[in-house]
Amino acid sequence: MKTLHDPVERTAILDRLATLTPESPRQWGTMTVGAMVGHLCAAAEMALGDLPTRPKGPRAFQHFPLKHLVLYVLPFPKGAPTARELVVPASGDVEAGVQRLRDLVERIGTTPLDVPGPSHPLFGPLSTREWGRLARKHMDHHLRQFGL
């Protein structure tokens, strides 16, 4: 299962992130490169418990099978709604934002496995293992959004 806890997967995400430039062409959606980097930083902070969020959406997503389907089976849909806390202004300094994101990815990937992690606004309580999986999937989604 692809997760940021796997050093090979983490390196692959970081390598893709290294190719991001302010001119990377958007394939869908409205985010700029700077907005996407800020969004991913906020999402990583949420995964680490540094950015608290409020519950959002139906509680059905907090239980099997919906939670399992989204975390492990289905791809992220284009244009999916996001938590208000993750809608951030575009970073003017993409390079600094990418470095900050790289540091956050390393923190997520090196957290101990199978301990309780912070609560997700839609999925509720997640283990650090689940956060590693979800964070990797979310980053992959947005890197693909910019052709990476």
C-alpha positions as CSV (number, residue, x, y, z in Angstrom):
1,M,0.0,0.0,0.0
2,K,1.5,3.4,-1.0
3,T,2.2,5.5,2.0
4,L,4.6,8.3,3.1
5,H,5.9,5.8,5.7
6,D,7.5,3.8,3.0
7,P,10.9,5.5,2.3
8,V,10.7,4.6,-1.4
9,E,7.3,6.1,-1.8
10,R,8.3,9.2,0.2
11,T,11.3,9.7,-2.0
12,A,9.2,9.3,-5.2
13,I,6.8,12.0,-4.0
14,L,9.7,14.3,-3.0
15,D,11.4,13.7,-6.4
16,R,8.2,14.7,-8.2
17,L,7.8,17.7,-5.9
18,A,11.4,18.8,-6.9
19,T,10.3,19.1,-10.5
20,L,7.5,21.6,-9.7
21,T,8.0,25.1,-10.9
22,P,5.8,28.2,-10.8
23,E,5.1,27.7,-14.5
24,S,4.0,24.0,-14.1
25,P,0.8,23.8,-16.2
26,R,-2.4,23.0,-14.4
27,Q,-4.3,20.0,-15.9
28,W,-7.6,20.8,-14.2
29,G,-9.1,22.9,-11.4
30,T,-8.4,26.5,-10.5
31,M,-5.5,26.3,-8.1
32,T,-2.3,28.0,-9.0
33,V,1.0,26.3,-8.2
34,G,1.5,28.5,-5.1
35,A,-2.1,27.8,-3.9
36,M,-1.5,24.0,-4.3
37,V,1.7,24.1,-2.4
38,G,0.1,26.1,0.4
39,H,-2.9,23.7,0.4
40,L,-0.6,20.6,0.7
41,C,1.3,22.3,3.5
42,A,-1.9,22.9,5.4
43,A,-3.0,19.3,4.8
44,A,0.3,18.0,6.0
45,E,0.0,20.2,9.1
46,M,-3.5,18.7,9.7
47,A,-2.0,15.2,9.3
48,L,0.6,16.0,12.0
49,G,-2.0,17.5,14.4
50,D,-0.5,21.0,14.0
51,L,-3.6,22.4,12.2
52,P,-6.9,21.6,14.0
53,T,-10.0,21.2,11.9
54,R,-13.7,21.0,12.6
55,P,-15.8,17.9,11.6
56,K,-17.4,18.2,8.2
57,G,-19.6,16.0,6.1
58,P,-21.7,12.9,6.8
59,R,-20.6,10.6,9.6
60,A,-20.9,7.6,7.2
61,F,-17.4,8.4,5.9
62,Q,-16.0,7.6,9.4
63,H,-16.9,4.0,9.1
64,F,-16.4,1.0,6.9
65,P,-17.0,0.6,4.0
66,L,-16.9,4.3,2.9
67,K,-13.8,5.2,4.9
68,H,-12.0,2.2,3.5
69,L,-13.0,2.9,-0.1
70,V,-11.8,6.4,0.0
71,L,-8.5,5.7,1.9
72,Y,-7.5,2.5,0.0
73,V,-9.5,2.0,-3.2
74,L,-10.9,4.9,-5.0
75,P,-8.9,7.7,-6.6
76,F,-9.4,11.3,-5.4
77,P,-12.0,12.9,-7.6
78,K,-11.2,16.1,-9.5
79,G,-12.9,19.0,-7.9
80,A,-13.6,17.3,-4.6
81,P,-14.6,19.7,-1.8
82,T,-12.0,20.6,0.8
83,A,-12.1,21.7,4.4
84,R,-12.1,25.4,4.9
85,E,-8.9,25.2,6.9
86,L,-7.1,23.9,3.8
87,V,-8.1,26.7,1.5
88,V,-5.2,29.0,1.9
89,P,-3.9,32.0,-0.1
90,A,-1.3,31.3,-2.8
91,S,2.2,31.4,-1.6
92,G,4.3,34.1,-3.4
93,D,7.5,32.1,-2.9
94,V,6.9,28.7,-4.4
95,E,10.4,27.5,-3.7
96,A,10.1,28.3,0.1
97,G,6.7,26.6,0.1
98,V,8.1,23.5,-1.5
99,Q,10.9,23.3,1.0
100,R,8.4,23.6,3.8
101,L,6.3,20.9,2.3
102,R,9.4,18.6,1.9
103,D,10.1,19.0,5.7
104,L,6.4,18.2,6.5
105,V,6.5,15.1,4.3
106,E,9.6,13.9,6.1
107,R,7.8,14.5,9.5
108,I,4.8,12.5,8.4
109,G,6.9,9.7,7.0
110,T,8.9,9.2,10.1
111,T,6.1,9.3,12.7
112,P,5.6,6.1,14.6
113,L,3.0,3.7,13.0
114,D,-0.3,2.6,14.4
115,V,-0.7,5.2,17.1
116,P,-3.7,7.4,17.2
117,G,-3.3,10.5,15.0
118,P,-5.4,13.6,14.8
119,S,-9.0,13.6,13.7
120,H,-9.8,14.2,10.0
121,P,-12.7,16.6,9.3
122,L,-14.5,13.9,7.1
123,F,-13.0,10.6,8.2
124,G,-12.8,11.2,11.9
125,P,-10.0,9.6,14.0
126,L,-7.2,8.2,11.9
127,S,-4.1,6.3,12.9
128,T,-0.7,7.6,11.8
129,R,-0.6,4.7,9.4
130,E,-3.9,5.9,7.8
131,W,-2.6,9.5,7.7
132,G,0.5,8.3,5.9
133,R,-1.6,6.6,3.3
134,L,-4.1,9.5,2.9
135,A,-1.4,12.2,2.8
136,R,0.5,10.3,0.0
137,K,-2.7,9.8,-2.0
138,H,-3.6,13.5,-1.6
139,M,-0.2,14.7,-2.7
140,D,-0.2,12.4,-5.7
141,H,-3.6,13.8,-6.7
142,H,-2.3,17.4,-6.6
143,L,1.0,16.6,-8.3
144,R,-0.9,14.9,-11.1
145,Q,-3.0,18.1,-11.2
146,F,0.1,19.9,-12.4
147,G,1.4,17.2,-14.7
148,L,3.9,15.6,-12.3
